[in-house]
Amino acid sequence: MTSAKSLIKKFKKTKTLPHIVTRLAELINDEDSTLQDFEEVIKLDPTLVARLLTLVNSSYFGMARKVDSISRAVALLGMKNLHNIAITDAIKGMIDTNIKPAGFSPDRLWSHSAAVGICCKMIAERIFSINGDDAYLCGILHDIGLIVEYEAASEGFLEIIQRLEPGGPDIMVIEREILGTDHCEIGYILAQEWQVADQLSEAIRDHHGVNVDQQAQSATGILQMAEYIVNQLGIAVKEGVPGSLAPELTMHIQSNMEEYKVLAEDLPEELENTKAMYGQ
């Protein structure tokens, strides 16, 4: 068994993806699934029902009349958005923020993941005019491997964070030295297990690949740019470690600098709005 799979096995003993999230993924991947199928699954989770109804009745949607049916809420939100809400809740629940070890903030890891998810969605929709649901999912999951390391190999993980410094070795180099694997490999395996689309799973696997060609509009390109922007705004996993960017992506941002400046300026407000809306 590889080091990645060993850590995942240990992680799963205490942290599991709720069955409802897995079932929603199955329905999304089933071309014959209907809104009624989604409604039947959602009804089994009162917390998710409450979250959905609160969300569709928020000022964000501006509905003239109150929405009180699950089927109407699903129709308004869309199936992928619904799945993203469920998986966001699940991922947040996997991070134990009650324990605050010296030198590391679990809350910071969660804030980073949430910010990258939101930034991915903004880039997809604002820069490339494509639906941002897949991009959001990719962003919220991109560092799930770090959560696994934190929960399943805390001592090794804290040593990794301690050694992570500006201008120092890439985090993946340190991870492989200490744990024999890295968070990108772990994240890729989990994403595959959770039936995340191949291009998104591969983006999670490759988001630290700055020495290979990256197409800006690809899932990997959007994810890498989002993490770079989030880190530049000071929401990195570790304070003061900004990260790097593939040369093609740097050129793309420079060529569209005004659009990205506006996006970066709007990101903090979008983050606060989304946190309030999703209850993050």
Backbone hydrogen bonds, N-H to C=O, Kabsch-Sander energy under -0.5 kcal/mol:
donor,donor_aa,acceptor,acceptor_aa,energy
6,S,2,T,-2.2
7,L,3,S,-2.2
8,I,4,A,-2.2
9,K,5,K,-2.4
10,K,6,S,-2.0
11,F,7,L,-2.6
12,K,8,I,-2.4
13,K,9,K,-0.6
13,K,10,K,-0.9
14,T,11,F,-1.4
15,K,11,F,-2.5
21,V,18,P,-1.0
22,T,18,P,-1.5
23,R,19,H,-2.6
24,L,20,I,-2.2
25,A,21,V,-2.1
26,E,22,T,-2.0
27,L,23,R,-2.1
28,I,24,L,-2.4
29,N,25,A,-1.9
30,D,27,L,-1.0
31,E,29,N,-0.7
33,S,30,D,-1.8
38,F,34,T,-1.6
39,E,35,L,-2.4
40,E,36,Q,-2.3
41,V,37,D,-1.5
42,I,38,F,-2.7
43,K,39,E,-2.1
44,L,41,V,-1.5
45,D,42,I,-2.4
49,V,45,D,-2.2
50,A,46,P,-2.4
51,R,47,T,-2.2
52,L,48,L,-2.5
53,L,49,V,-2.4
54,T,50,A,-2.3
55,L,51,R,-2.2
56,V,52,L,-2.7
57,N,53,L,-1.3
58,S,55,L,-1.4
61,F,58,S,-1.1
62,G,58,S,-1.3
68,D,66,K,-0.6
73,A,69,S,-2.0
74,V,70,I,-2.7
75,A,71,S,-2.2
76,L,72,R,-2.1
77,L,73,A,-2.5
78,G,74,V,-3.0
82,L,78,G,-2.1
83,H,79,M,-2.2
84,N,80,K,-2.4
85,I,81,N,-2.1
86,A,82,L,-2.0
87,I,83,H,-2.6
88,T,84,N,-2.3
89,D,85,I,-2.1
90,A,86,A,-1.9
91,I,87,I,-2.7
92,K,88,T,-2.4
93,G,89,D,-2.0
94,M,90,A,-0.7
94,M,91,I,-0.9
95,I,91,I,-0.6
95,I,92,K,-1.2
96,D,94,M,-0.6
97,T,95,I,-1.2
100,K,98,N,-0.5
104,F,101,P,-1.7
109,L,105,S,-1.6
110,W,106,P,-2.1
111,S,107,D,-2.7
112,H,108,R,-2.5
113,S,109,L,-2.2
114,A,110,W,-2.7
115,A,111,S,-2.5
116,V,112,H,-2.5
117,G,113,S,-2.2
118,I,114,A,-2.3
119,C,115,A,-2.7
120,C,116,V,-2.6
121,K,117,G,-1.9
122,M,118,I,-2.2
123,I,119,C,-2.6
124,A,120,C,-2.5
125,E,121,K,-2.3
126,R,122,M,-3.1
127,I,122,M,-0.6
127,I,123,I,-1.7
128,F,123,I,-1.4
130,I,124,A,-2.4
136,Y,132,G,-2.6
137,L,133,D,-2.1
138,C,134,D,-2.4
139,G,135,A,-2.3
140,I,136,Y,-2.9
141,L,137,L,-1.6
142,H,138,C,-0.8
142,H,139,G,-0.6
144,I,141,L,-2.2
146,L,143,D,-1.0
147,I,143,D,-1.3
148,V,144,I,-2.1
149,E,145,G,-2.2
150,Y,146,L,-2.7
151,E,147,I,-2.3
152,A,148,V,-3.0
153,A,149,E,-2.4
157,F,153,A,-2.7
158,L,154,S,-2.7
159,E,155,E,-1.7
160,I,156,G,-2.0
161,I,157,F,-2.4
162,Q,158,L,-2.2
163,R,159,E,-2.0
164,L,160,I,-0.9
164,L,161,I,-0.5
165,E,163,R,-0.7
168,G,165,E,-2.2
173,V,170,D,-0.9
174,I,170,D,-1.6
175,E,171,I,-2.7
176,R,172,M,-2.2
177,E,173,V,-1.6
178,I,174,I,-2.1
179,L,175,E,-3.8
180,G,175,E,-0.8
180,G,176,R,-0.7
181,T,175,E,-0.7
186,I,182,D,-2.1
187,G,183,H,-2.4
188,Y,184,C,-2.1
189,I,185,E,-2.1
190,L,186,I,-2.3
191,A,187,G,-2.6
192,Q,188,Y,-2.2
193,E,189,I,-2.2
194,W,190,L,-2.2
195,Q,192,Q,-1.5
196,V,191,A,-2.7
200,L,197,A,-0.7
201,S,197,A,-2.6
202,E,198,D,-2.8
203,A,199,Q,-1.2
204,I,200,L,-2.1
205,R,201,S,-2.0
206,D,202,E,-2.0
207,H,203,A,-0.8
207,H,204,I,-0.5
209,G,206,D,-2.4
210,V,208,H,-1.8
212,V,209,G,-0.7
218,S,215,Q,-1.5
221,G,215,Q,-0.5
222,I,218,S,-2.8
223,L,219,A,-2.2
224,Q,220,T,-2.7
225,M,221,G,-2.3
226,A,222,I,-2.4
227,E,223,L,-2.5
228,Y,224,Q,-1.9
229,I,225,M,-2.5
230,V,226,A,-2.6
231,N,227,E,-2.6
232,Q,228,Y,-2.3
233,L,229,I,-1.4
234,G,231,N,-1.7
235,I,230,V,-2.1
241,V,238,K,-1.7
249,L,246,A,-0.7
250,T,246,A,-2.0
251,M,247,P,-2.3
252,H,248,E,-1.9
253,I,249,L,-2.4
254,Q,250,T,-2.4
255,S,251,M,-2.0
256,N,252,H,-0.9
256,N,253,I,-0.7
257,M,254,Q,-0.9
260,Y,256,N,-2.0
261,K,257,M,-2.5
262,V,258,E,-2.0
263,L,259,E,-2.1
264,A,260,Y,-2.7
265,E,261,K,-2.2
266,D,262,V,-2.0
267,L,263,L,-1.5
270,E,266,D,-2.4
271,L,267,L,-2.8
272,E,268,P,-2.1
273,N,269,E,-2.7
274,T,270,E,-2.6
275,K,271,L,-2.4
276,A,272,E,-2.2
277,M,273,N,-2.3
278,Y,274,T,-3.1
279,G,275,K,-1.1
280,Q,275,K,-1.8
